[in-house]
Amino acid sequence: MAGKILNGGRALYVWTATNGTTPTVGATPVYSNTDQIDTDVSFDDQGVATVTVNHTQFDEAWVTFLETYARPTASSSGTVEDITYEDNTTVLGAAASGTLLYIQVKGGTVSGGTSEGKRMGFHMFGVAQKSSGSWNQSGGVYNKPTLSFVAQAVEGTITIASTYFASVLVTAATQTLNSTSRKYGTMFFG
């Protein structure tokens, strides 16, 4: 029987990051969320991932994260449009503020197959989209703001220590992102 996943892991973790030939990830998360209603990980035709989370967290910590990492400022207004160069390198314009982040999404636990009992996750380097924080409010229903990230290509290779995955995986193990096969993020199991 093939492995199947029912439900999500209900957790998102975000660290600051730097790119280049030797990418780095910050020591502690700048944001975490365990109030997800749903999480969507999607890919465009070039394999660039977008992660969108609908959740119920709506407090000062959430707003501080938005203002710090998703909202444009005079010094980070960027270009108006996304630019993709002929070597497929993309510079994001109005879609994101430009602060590079390392994002982990905790997935569900696998039932059956060769990955039985392991938890699936997804990670990538990316930026928070400026549309993050949108919500709808109505009577008798919790506000469910969105948080969206779009992947940025990893320029070098980074091996991320197993300690970063202790809250995500059943059995934490190191994970790698690189500029060839995993430059826009990847799924992992553990």
N, C-alpha and C positions, 0 to 999 in steps of 0.2 A: 504494500500500500504506500502510495506517495505521501509525503508529509504535507500537512495542512496547518493553517494558522487561523484561529478564531479569536477575534477581538484584538485590540492594540495593547501596548504596554503602558499607556497613559503617563508618559514622561518625556520631557524635552530638556536638554541641557545645552547651554551656549557659553563659549569661552571667547576671549579675544584671540586674534591670530595675526601672524605676519607671513607674508609670502616671499618668494624669491628662490634662489638655489638651495637655501637651507631654511625651509618654513619652520615656524614655531607656533606653539599653542600656550596660552596663559595657564598659570598654575591652578586657578580656581574659577569656577563658573561665574559669569557676570549675570546670568539669569537661569532660572530653572522653573519648570511649570509641570504640575501633575494634575491639572484640571481640564485636560483635553476632552472635548466632545467627539471630535474626529480629527484625523491627520491625513493629509493627502500628499503623497510623494509622486511627482509626475516628471516626465522627461520630454524635451522637445526633440526635433529631428536630428539635432547635433549631439544629443545625449546630455544636454545641460539640465540639471535637476532643479525643480522648484518644490519647496516644502511649504505647505500652507496648513496652519493649525487653527481650528475654531475651539475656543475654550471659555471658561467662565471666570477666570481670574480678572478682576477689575479693581485693583487697589493701587496705592502709591508706588509700590515696587514695580508693578506693570507699567505705569505711566512713566516712571523714571527710566526704565529700560527703553521704552518707545522714544522718549525725548533724547536720550543719549545715542541710540544706535539706529533709529529708523527715521527720524525727522531731519529734514534739510536745515542747514544753517547757512549764514552768509558765507562762511569759509569753506563749506562743503557742497555748494550748489551743483557742482559737476556740469557735465554737458547736457544739452536738452535731449538728445537721442542716444540710444545704445549704438556703439560703433563696433562692427566686426571687421577686423583686418583680413587680408587674403590668406594669412596663415592660421585663421580661425581663432585668433586671440580676440577676446571681447572686452571692451571698456564700457561699463554700464553708465548711462546718463541719468535720466529722470527716474528710472525704476528703483534706484537704490541710493543710499547716502554715501556709500563707499567705505564704511568702517568694516574691515575684514573680520569675520567671525568664524569659529569652528562650531558646527552644529551637530548634535547627536539626537536621533529619534529612537526611543525605545519601542520596539515592536512586540508582537505577541509571541507566545511560546509554541513551538512546533509540536504537533501531535502526529506520530507515525513517521515512517520513512527513516532514512539514514541520519536525520537531524533530530530525532525524537528527544523531547525534553530540553532542547536548546532554545534560546531566545534569539529572535531576529532583531537586528538593528540597522540603522542607516546613518552614515556620517558624511560630512562634506565641509569644505571651506565655502563661505558664501557671505552675502550681505543682506541685511533686512530691507525689504521693499518699503518704499515710502507709503504705500497704501495700507501697511500694517496699522492696526488699531481701529479699523472700521468696525462699526457695530450697528445693530438695530435694536430699538427698545419698544416694548409694548406691554400691556397689562398682563400680569400673571405669568410672565415668561422671563427667565434670566437673560441678561445681556450676554451675548456670545461674541466678543471681539475676535478679530482675525490677526494672525501673525504669519507673515510670509517671508521666505528667504529665497534668493536665487543663487545658484552655485557660481563660484568663481574658479577658474582653472588653477589647480596647484601647479606651481612653476618648477618645483624640485621634487624631492622625495622626503616624506616625513613618516617615521614610525612612532605611533602614539602609544605610550606606555599602558599596560593593563590596568593601572590604577584609575585611568580615565573612564574605564568601562565597568567598574565595580558595581555601580548602581543600575547598569543597563543589562549586563549579561548574567546568566546563571554561573558560567565559568569564565571569568574575565581573561582575556588574552590580548596581546599587542595587535594593533591593526595598522595598515599602511595605506597612505594615499600617495600617488605619484603623478608625474606629468604625462604619463603615457596611457596606461589602461584604466587608471582610477582618478583622473584629474578633476572630474565633476562630481565626485562622491561615489559611494558604493554601499551595498548591503553587506552584512557580516552576521555570523552566527557564533554563539558561545554559551 
